[in-house]
Amino acid sequence: MTKTVHLAVYDTLADWEAGHAVAHIRNGNFQREPGSHTVVTVGASLEPITTMGGMRVLPDLTLDQLAPGDSAMLILPGADLWDMGGNTEFAAKAAEFLDAGVPVAAICGATAGLARAGLLDDRDHTSAAPQYLEMQEGYGGAKCYVEELAVTCGDLITAGPTGQVEFAREIFGRLGLYTPEVLDAWYRLFAKSDASAFEVLMAASGHE
């Protein structure tokens, strides 16, 4: 059965932050089981949203229709709205997911929203910088801050604004999309332009 990864969409969404993750979940290339996962967008309503790059996205379903048991993961990209104190309903849904043991992946501004909701207080995490999270009212997780581009702690994945490829890698690893060898090669190719990794990926696709 195909598993569904839900991508949260809202005005001012940072187009690029979940781009690697969403594209490679959908295309099935190099995966253990191509087609095992799909991506569905979820918005606060079914009204179109406009991303930071000016693209209009029509949500597939509304947040109140989304239950953790129907999802393999909730991905929360950054957006200006997070920095304006918005998207609280998405932070609340993230709490619901984590309580149910369903993974949540948050990058950049979305980490601030989770910080304000107290979801980072007892989980290892990262973000743009420690000072960025310390500015968020309700944040008490400074002791759990990790200086990495992306961090996985149980069911929570967090990343800073320059860690889009690392964010995708952690998502793929948590979903089990690739074998460890292929995941390493994917990261070496897209993060470090390591040409030798291409051979591993071609072999995984049956194009040796």
C-alpha positions as CSV (number, residue, x, y, z in Angstrom):
1,M,0.0,0.0,0.0
2,T,1.3,3.5,-0.9
3,K,2.1,5.6,2.2
4,T,1.2,9.3,2.2
5,V,3.6,12.0,3.2
6,H,1.8,15.3,4.0
7,L,3.4,18.6,3.0
8,A,2.0,21.6,4.8
9,V,1.4,24.6,2.5
10,Y,0.7,28.2,3.6
11,D,1.3,31.7,2.2
12,T,4.9,32.8,2.1
13,L,6.1,29.2,2.1
14,A,9.8,29.0,1.2
15,D,9.6,27.0,-2.0
16,W,13.1,25.6,-2.0
17,E,13.3,24.2,1.6
18,A,11.3,21.0,1.0
19,G,12.0,20.8,-2.7
20,H,14.6,18.0,-2.6
21,A,12.6,16.0,-0.2
22,V,9.3,16.2,-2.0
23,A,10.7,15.7,-5.5
24,H,12.6,12.6,-4.6
25,I,9.8,11.1,-2.6
26,R,7.5,11.5,-5.5
27,N,9.7,10.3,-8.4
28,G,10.6,6.9,-6.9
29,N,14.2,6.9,-8.4
30,F,16.7,4.8,-6.5
31,Q,14.2,3.8,-3.9
32,R,13.9,0.3,-2.3
33,E,10.3,0.2,-3.4
34,P,9.5,2.8,-6.1
35,G,6.1,4.2,-5.7
36,S,5.8,3.2,-2.1
37,H,5.2,6.9,-1.0
38,T,3.3,9.8,-2.4
39,V,3.0,13.4,-1.3
40,V,-0.3,15.2,-0.5
41,T,-0.5,18.9,0.3
42,V,-2.4,20.1,3.3
43,G,-3.6,23.7,4.0
44,A,-5.5,25.5,6.6
45,S,-8.3,25.7,4.0
46,L,-8.7,24.7,0.4
47,E,-8.0,28.2,-0.8
48,P,-4.9,28.6,-3.0
49,I,-1.7,29.7,-1.2
50,T,1.1,31.8,-2.7
51,T,4.6,30.7,-2.0
52,M,7.5,33.1,-1.4
53,G,8.5,32.5,-5.0
54,G,5.1,33.6,-6.2
55,M,3.8,30.1,-7.1
56,R,0.2,29.3,-6.4
57,V,-0.6,26.0,-4.8
58,L,-4.0,24.5,-4.3
59,P,-4.1,22.3,-1.1
60,D,-5.3,18.7,-1.6
61,L,-7.0,18.7,1.8
62,T,-7.5,20.8,4.9
63,L,-5.7,20.5,8.2
64,D,-8.8,19.5,10.1
65,Q,-9.2,16.5,7.8
66,L,-5.7,15.2,8.5
67,A,-5.2,12.5,11.1
68,P,-1.8,11.1,12.2
69,G,-2.9,7.6,11.5
70,D,-3.4,8.5,7.8
71,S,0.1,9.8,7.4
72,A,3.7,8.6,7.2
73,M,5.1,12.1,8.0
74,L,4.2,15.7,8.2
75,I,6.7,18.1,6.5
76,L,6.6,21.8,7.6
77,P,8.6,24.2,5.4
78,G,9.7,27.6,6.6
79,A,7.6,30.7,5.7
80,D,7.5,34.4,6.7
81,L,4.2,33.6,8.5
82,W,6.1,31.5,11.1
83,D,8.3,34.5,12.0
84,M,5.1,36.7,12.4
85,G,3.8,34.3,15.0
86,G,1.4,32.6,12.5
87,N,0.7,29.0,11.6
88,T,-0.1,28.0,15.2
89,E,-2.6,25.5,13.9
90,F,0.2,23.7,12.0
91,A,2.3,23.6,15.2
92,A,-0.7,22.1,17.0
93,K,-1.1,19.4,14.4
94,A,2.6,18.7,14.7
95,A,2.1,18.1,18.4
96,E,-0.8,15.7,17.6
97,F,1.5,13.8,15.2
98,L,4.3,13.5,17.7
99,D,2.0,12.4,20.5
100,A,0.8,9.7,18.1
101,G,4.3,8.6,17.2
102,V,4.1,9.8,13.6
103,P,7.2,11.7,12.3
104,V,7.3,15.5,11.8
105,A,10.0,17.3,9.8
106,A,10.4,21.1,10.3
107,I,12.9,23.4,8.7
108,C,13.9,27.0,9.2
109,G,10.9,29.2,10.4
110,A,8.8,26.1,11.2
111,T,11.3,25.2,13.9
112,A,10.4,28.6,15.6
113,G,6.8,27.6,15.5
114,L,7.5,24.3,17.2
115,A,9.7,26.1,19.7
116,R,6.9,28.4,20.7
117,A,4.7,25.3,21.1
118,G,7.2,23.7,23.5
119,L,7.8,20.8,21.2
120,L,11.6,21.3,21.2
121,D,12.1,21.6,24.9
122,D,13.0,17.9,25.5
123,R,14.1,16.8,22.0
124,D,17.5,17.3,20.3
125,H,17.0,19.8,17.5
126,T,18.6,22.5,15.3
127,S,17.5,25.7,13.6
128,A,19.0,28.8,12.0
129,A,20.9,29.6,15.3
130,P,20.4,29.1,19.0
131,Q,19.7,32.8,19.3
132,Y,16.9,32.6,16.8
133,L,15.1,30.1,19.0
134,E,15.9,31.9,22.2
135,M,13.9,34.8,20.8
136,Q,10.7,32.7,20.7
137,E,8.4,33.0,23.6
138,G,7.7,29.6,25.2
139,Y,11.0,28.1,24.1
140,G,12.8,26.1,26.8
141,G,15.0,23.8,24.8
142,A,18.4,25.5,24.7
143,K,20.0,22.5,26.4
144,C,18.9,20.3,23.5
145,Y,20.2,22.5,20.7
146,V,22.6,20.8,18.3
147,E,24.9,22.7,16.0
148,E,24.2,20.7,12.8
149,L,22.5,21.4,9.5
150,A,19.8,18.8,10.3
151,V,19.0,16.7,13.3
152,T,16.8,13.6,13.8
153,C,15.6,12.9,17.3
154,G,13.1,10.0,17.4
155,D,10.1,11.2,15.4
156,L,11.3,14.8,15.0
157,I,13.5,16.1,12.2
158,T,14.7,19.7,12.3
159,A,16.9,21.7,10.0
160,G,18.3,25.2,9.5
161,P,17.7,27.4,6.5
162,T,20.9,26.3,4.7
163,G,20.3,22.6,5.3
164,Q,17.8,21.7,2.6
165,V,19.8,18.7,1.3
166,E,20.5,17.4,4.8
167,F,16.8,17.9,5.6
168,A,15.9,15.7,2.7
169,R,18.5,13.1,3.7
170,E,17.1,12.8,7.2
171,I,13.5,12.6,5.8
172,F,14.5,9.8,3.4
173,G,16.3,7.9,6.2
174,R,13.4,8.2,8.6
175,L,11.0,6.9,5.9
176,G,13.4,4.1,4.9
177,L,13.2,5.1,1.2
178,Y,16.7,4.1,0.3
179,T,19.3,1.5,1.4
180,P,22.1,3.0,3.5
181,E,24.5,2.8,0.5
182,V,22.1,4.6,-1.8
183,L,21.2,7.2,0.8
184,D,24.9,8.0,1.3
185,A,25.4,8.2,-2.5
186,W,22.4,10.5,-2.9
187,Y,23.7,12.8,-0.3
188,R,27.3,12.8,-1.8
189,L,25.9,13.7,-5.2
190,F,23.5,16.4,-4.2
191,A,25.5,18.0,-1.4
192,K,29.0,17.5,-2.6
193,S,28.8,17.0,-6.4
194,D,30.7,13.7,-5.9
195,A,30.5,12.1,-9.4
196,S,31.4,8.7,-8.1
197,A,28.1,8.6,-6.3
198,F,26.2,8.7,-9.6
199,E,27.4,5.2,-10.4
200,V,25.8,3.9,-7.2
201,L,22.5,5.6,-8.0
202,M,22.5,4.3,-11.5
203,A,23.1,0.8,-10.3
204,A,20.2,1.2,-7.9
205,S,18.0,2.2,-10.8
206,G,19.1,-0.8,-12.9
207,H,21.2,1.3,-15.3
208,E,24.7,0.1,-14.6
